[in-house]
């Protein structure tokens, strides 16, 4: 029987591998971005895109940033709460992020990327380990995790063509989930 203490990175590696495979597929067949991407205007005809868009990225920097962050936040969070709870936070964060985008974003643009899901893992970890020190490029000194996650959210939100709504939805889900885990846990600190 596995417990939350079993160190198993399979979920994180499967997510990273799936994202990388689909990234390569979209380089070969660019139309996959629009087929798998989420668009509010066509959501009722293509409801699966609320999940498939989490595995499609716009470019090398987009996928690199998401997968590196997923690796570091995901592996740490997975060790704290276990694989099942990690996957729930990841996918619910991505789906809630997509819902926020559908409510607040352009109905005709296509949203892609795992950022909402990744922000959910960051949000949960922020509540569970707020003073964990992390490096954020290009800042040369470690920052408390809560400053890094919230700061990066605000800075990234200023960039054009960034679905800040999806980031916000994922972050909020992660913060709430982290709070609930922290409140209920007996085995963490």
C-alpha positions as CSV (number, residue, x, y, z in Angstrom):
1,X,0.0,0.0,0.0
2,X,1.4,3.4,-1.0
3,X,1.2,6.4,1.3
4,X,1.9,10.1,0.7
5,X,5.5,9.4,1.9
6,X,6.3,7.2,-1.1
7,X,8.4,9.3,-3.4
8,X,7.0,8.7,-6.8
9,X,7.5,11.2,-9.6
10,X,5.6,9.2,-12.2
11,X,2.7,11.7,-12.4
12,X,5.0,14.7,-12.9
13,X,7.1,12.9,-15.5
14,X,4.0,11.6,-17.3
15,X,2.6,15.2,-17.5
16,X,6.0,16.6,-18.7
17,X,6.4,13.8,-21.2
18,X,2.8,14.2,-22.6
19,X,3.3,17.9,-22.9
20,X,6.6,17.4,-24.7
21,X,5.2,14.9,-27.1
22,X,2.2,17.1,-28.0
23,X,4.6,20.1,-28.4
24,X,6.6,18.1,-31.0
25,X,3.3,17.0,-32.6
26,X,2.2,20.6,-32.9
27,X,5.5,21.6,-34.5
28,X,4.8,18.9,-37.2
29,X,1.1,19.6,-37.5
30,X,0.4,23.2,-36.4
31,X,-3.4,22.8,-36.9
32,X,-3.3,20.7,-33.7
33,X,-3.0,23.9,-31.7
34,X,-6.4,25.1,-32.8
35,X,-7.9,21.6,-32.7
36,X,-6.8,21.0,-29.1
37,X,-6.9,24.6,-27.9
38,X,-9.8,26.0,-26.0
39,X,-12.1,28.7,-27.5
40,X,-15.2,29.9,-25.8
41,X,-17.0,30.5,-29.1
42,X,-16.7,26.8,-30.0
43,X,-16.6,25.2,-26.5
44,X,-20.1,23.7,-26.7
45,X,-19.1,21.8,-29.9
46,X,-15.7,20.8,-28.5
47,X,-16.0,20.4,-24.7
48,X,-12.9,18.2,-24.4
49,X,-10.7,21.2,-25.2
50,X,-11.1,22.3,-21.6
51,X,-8.6,19.6,-20.8
52,X,-6.7,19.0,-24.1
53,X,-5.5,22.7,-24.2
54,X,-3.5,22.0,-21.0
55,X,-1.1,19.9,-23.1
56,X,-0.5,22.3,-26.0
57,X,2.0,25.2,-25.9
58,X,2.7,28.1,-28.2
59,X,6.5,27.9,-28.4
60,X,9.7,26.8,-26.8
61,X,9.8,29.4,-24.1
62,X,6.1,28.7,-23.2
63,X,6.6,25.0,-22.7
64,X,10.1,25.4,-21.1
65,X,8.8,27.8,-18.5
66,X,5.7,25.6,-17.7
67,X,7.6,22.3,-17.6
68,X,10.6,23.5,-15.5
69,X,8.1,25.1,-13.0
70,X,6.0,22.0,-13.0
71,X,9.0,19.8,-12.3
72,X,10.2,21.9,-9.3
73,X,6.8,22.7,-7.8
74,X,5.2,19.4,-8.9
75,X,7.8,17.1,-7.4
76,X,7.8,19.0,-4.1
77,X,4.0,19.1,-3.9
78,X,3.7,15.5,-4.9
79,X,5.9,14.5,-2.0
80,X,3.8,16.5,0.4
81,X,0.3,15.4,-0.5
82,X,0.7,12.3,-2.7
83,X,0.1,11.6,-6.3
84,X,-3.7,11.5,-6.3
85,X,-4.2,14.8,-4.6
86,X,-1.5,16.3,-6.7
87,X,-3.3,15.3,-9.9
88,X,-6.6,16.6,-8.6
89,X,-5.0,20.0,-7.9
90,X,-3.2,20.0,-11.2
91,X,-6.3,19.2,-13.4
92,X,-8.9,21.1,-11.3
93,X,-6.5,24.1,-11.4
94,X,-6.2,23.9,-15.1
95,X,-9.9,23.5,-15.6
96,X,-10.8,26.4,-13.3
97,X,-8.2,28.5,-15.0
98,X,-9.8,27.7,-18.3
99,X,-13.3,28.5,-16.9
100,X,-11.9,31.9,-15.7
101,X,-10.5,32.5,-19.2
102,X,-13.9,31.6,-20.8
103,X,-15.6,34.0,-18.4
104,X,-13.2,36.9,-18.7
105,X,-11.2,36.4,-21.9
106,X,-11.7,37.0,-25.6
107,X,-14.4,34.5,-26.8
108,X,-12.7,34.1,-30.2
109,X,-9.1,33.6,-29.1
110,X,-7.7,30.1,-28.6
111,X,-6.1,29.6,-25.2
112,X,-3.4,26.9,-24.8
113,X,-0.9,25.9,-22.1
114,X,-0.6,24.3,-18.7
115,X,0.0,27.6,-16.9
116,X,-3.3,27.5,-14.9
117,X,-2.5,24.0,-13.7
118,X,1.1,24.9,-12.9
119,X,-0.1,28.0,-11.0
120,X,-2.4,25.7,-9.0
121,X,0.5,23.6,-7.9
122,X,2.4,26.8,-7.1
123,X,-0.6,28.2,-5.1
124,X,-1.0,25.0,-3.1
125,X,2.7,24.8,-2.3
126,X,2.7,28.5,-1.4
127,X,0.2,27.9,1.4
128,X,1.9,24.7,2.5
129,X,5.5,26.0,2.4
130,X,5.2,29.9,2.2
131,X,8.8,30.5,3.4
132,X,10.5,28.0,1.2
133,X,13.3,29.8,-0.5
134,X,13.3,29.7,-4.4
135,X,15.4,31.2,-7.1
136,X,13.6,33.2,-9.7
137,X,15.5,34.2,-12.9
138,X,17.1,36.8,-13.1
139,X,17.0,37.7,-9.4
140,X,20.3,36.6,-7.9
141,X,19.0,35.9,-4.3
142,X,16.4,33.3,-3.1
143,X,13.0,34.7,-2.4
144,X,10.3,33.2,-0.1
145,X,8.0,31.1,-2.3
146,X,4.9,33.2,-1.6
147,X,6.6,36.3,-2.9
148,X,7.9,34.5,-6.0
149,X,4.6,33.0,-7.0
150,X,2.5,36.1,-6.4
151,X,5.2,38.3,-8.0
152,X,5.6,36.2,-11.1
153,X,1.8,36.1,-11.5
154,X,1.6,39.9,-11.5
155,X,4.7,40.4,-13.8
156,X,3.5,37.7,-16.3
157,X,0.1,39.3,-16.3
158,X,1.5,42.4,-17.8
159,X,2.8,40.6,-20.9
160,X,0.7,40.7,-24.1
161,X,-1.0,37.5,-25.3
162,X,-0.8,36.0,-21.8
163,X,-4.0,34.4,-20.4
164,X,-3.8,36.0,-17.0
165,X,-7.3,34.8,-16.4
166,X,-6.2,31.2,-16.6
167,X,-3.3,31.9,-14.3
168,X,-5.6,33.6,-11.8
169,X,-8.1,30.7,-11.8
170,X,-5.4,28.1,-11.3
171,X,-3.7,30.1,-8.6
172,X,-6.9,30.6,-6.7
173,X,-7.7,26.9,-6.8
174,X,-4.2,26.1,-5.6
175,X,-4.4,28.6,-2.7
176,X,-7.7,27.2,-1.6
177,X,-6.6,23.6,-1.9
178,X,-3.4,24.4,0.0
179,X,-5.4,26.0,2.7
180,X,-7.7,23.0,3.0
181,X,-4.8,20.6,3.1
182,X,-3.0,22.7,5.7
183,X,-6.1,22.9,7.8
184,X,-6.8,19.1,7.6
185,X,-3.3,17.7,7.7
186,X,-2.0,16.0,10.8
187,X,1.2,14.8,9.3
188,X,2.9,17.7,7.6
189,X,4.8,20.1,10.0
